[in-house]
Amino acid sequence: MRSVFFDCHTHTEFSSCAEDVTLQGYAEIARTTDRQFAITDHSAQVFYPPDQRWGFWGEDAYELYEANIEAGARRIRKYVETIRAAQCGGMFVGTELDVLPDGRKVFPDGVLETLDVVAGAVHSMPTLKQERPAGEVYDEFRFQVEALAGHGIQVLVHPYRLTLAAGVPVTDALLDWTVRLARDAGFALEINSHKQFPDVDLRMARMALELGVTLAVGTDTHRTQEFGDFAYHEQILQGAGLTEETWDAHLLWPSAAAQEAAAE
């Protein structure tokens, strides 16, 4: 198994769903190995109040967001400063960007542009909670992905996790729409190993390669044992017809500017 990819998606103790991973643990890995990875904690779990970190998924998500615009912005800025202060080696500073169902980003203005990696995720879909027809689910998915694209994401992570977990199938039409938007908006599509959907990931990867869309490797690490395990990604890349010699040309890597800054 190949030891080094750029892992675009990892979590620390700043994500409430993380288990035994810590920022200092990642810093030690960055100091002592050649691994490259981005810290991408859930923006909503940093933005929302410490005692209501799951508020983004609650019934009063909008009210909490509006009540915390200034305080949440301060928490996000402090978080970015904390990750930057720990940055070393192949560690990069990012976020897993949340958007409210109305498309507003859960992140202060002017900060996304300072990050090395902006990963966008569809994390809350009222149509699924309300068990609406599949057509309405697809419409909401498309709306949120377009909103994320408008906020400048570099990679869309686990694109279909919510829909698949709810038993809503991913049609070829929805796949085609997502891949074409990724091509037109210039963001990558993640192969995510935290929760695996090999059939859909393989279909997505093949379509992405056909249309010249970059793929991204993400462990979505929530527990230590997940970090650095790229067996699933290798399986999908090989299944899509790529040989190891060609992987790098089709995968997301930190920008040259981010790599230069990390090396300073």
Order of alpha helices (4+ residues) and beta strands (2+ residues): beta-alpha-beta-alpha-alpha-alpha-beta-beta-alpha-alpha-beta-alpha-alpha-beta-alpha-beta-alpha-alpha-alpha
